[in-house]
Amino acid sequence: MEGFDMRRFSSLDELLKRRDLLLAALVASVALDLLLGLALAAKALERRPILVLPQETLAVPDEIGDEAARDFARLYLVSFDTYTPSTLPAATEWLKKRLSPRTWSQASDALDRRLAVAREGRMSSIVVPLDDGVVDRTDGVTVTVRARRTLVIADRLSRDSTAIYRIALERIAPTAANPSGIVVSSQSVEDEKNEIGR
């Protein structure tokens, strides 16, 4: 009978020890849940940069139609050369998703350098297309667009000229980040010969 009573008390002691451990685990779990909930709420309320762009035309397999090419080229052109130091990071990320995989590394580095220069020099630019663009299919798909380009550096007008943009396009598989499936394989910009920047 004494042996039975001893086992009962030792079991009760074990039960009390486990109860303390379970209570400690419960308190730690609730504290961790509260901490993670606060971190999640802080992250959800964090302000993020927003770049508002018009919706792109959906892709047609293995084809870039003239209208889709012109629309994409104008959107790319305005996104490429309309910026301020605060909008350029979001625009740069958008542009990187529309670069050809063949030229991505070189073009991505150039965009990152432009971002650093624009921030240091407090550069701002605005581009207004002057026409719908002309599609040339002699060597792939190239869209030529005339646009008015105004460049301001450190709150002073640096250049106000008409520029000719040539944007070579190619088709890739559409993705969630680039539903049109159109990417830029190369681009060039030159001022019209009859105009000189200030």
Stockholm file with secondary structure:
# STOCKHOLM 1.0

chainA/1-198         MEGFDMRRFSSLDELLKRRDLLLAALVASVALDLLLGLALAAKALERRPILVLPQETLAVPDEIGDEAARDFARLYLVSFDTYTPSTLPAATEWLKKRLSPRTWSQASDALDRRLAVAREGRMSSIVVPLDDGVVDRTDGVTVTVRARRTLVIADRLSRDSTAIYRIALERIAPTAANPSGIVVSSQSVEDEKNEIGR
#=GR chainA/1-198 SS CHHHHHHHHHHHHHHHHHHHHHHHHHHHHHHHHHHHHHHHHHHHHSCCCCCCCCCCCCCBTTBCCHHHHHHHHHHHHHHHHCBCTTTHHHHHHHHHTTBCTTTHHHHHHHHHHHHHHHHHHTEEEEEEESSCCEEECTTSEEEEEEEEEEEEETTEEEEEEEEEEEEEEEECCCCSSCTTCEEEEEEEEEECTTCCCC
#=GC SS_cons         CHHHHHHHHHHHHHHHHHHHHHHHHHHHHHHHHHHHHHHHHHHHHSCCCCCCCCCCCCCBTTBCCHHHHHHHHHHHHHHHHCBCTTTHHHHHHHHHTTBCTTTHHHHHHHHHHHHHHHHHHTEEEEEEESSCCEEECTTSEEEEEEEEEEEEETTEEEEEEEEEEEEEEEECCCCSSCTTCEEEEEEEEEECTTCCCC
//
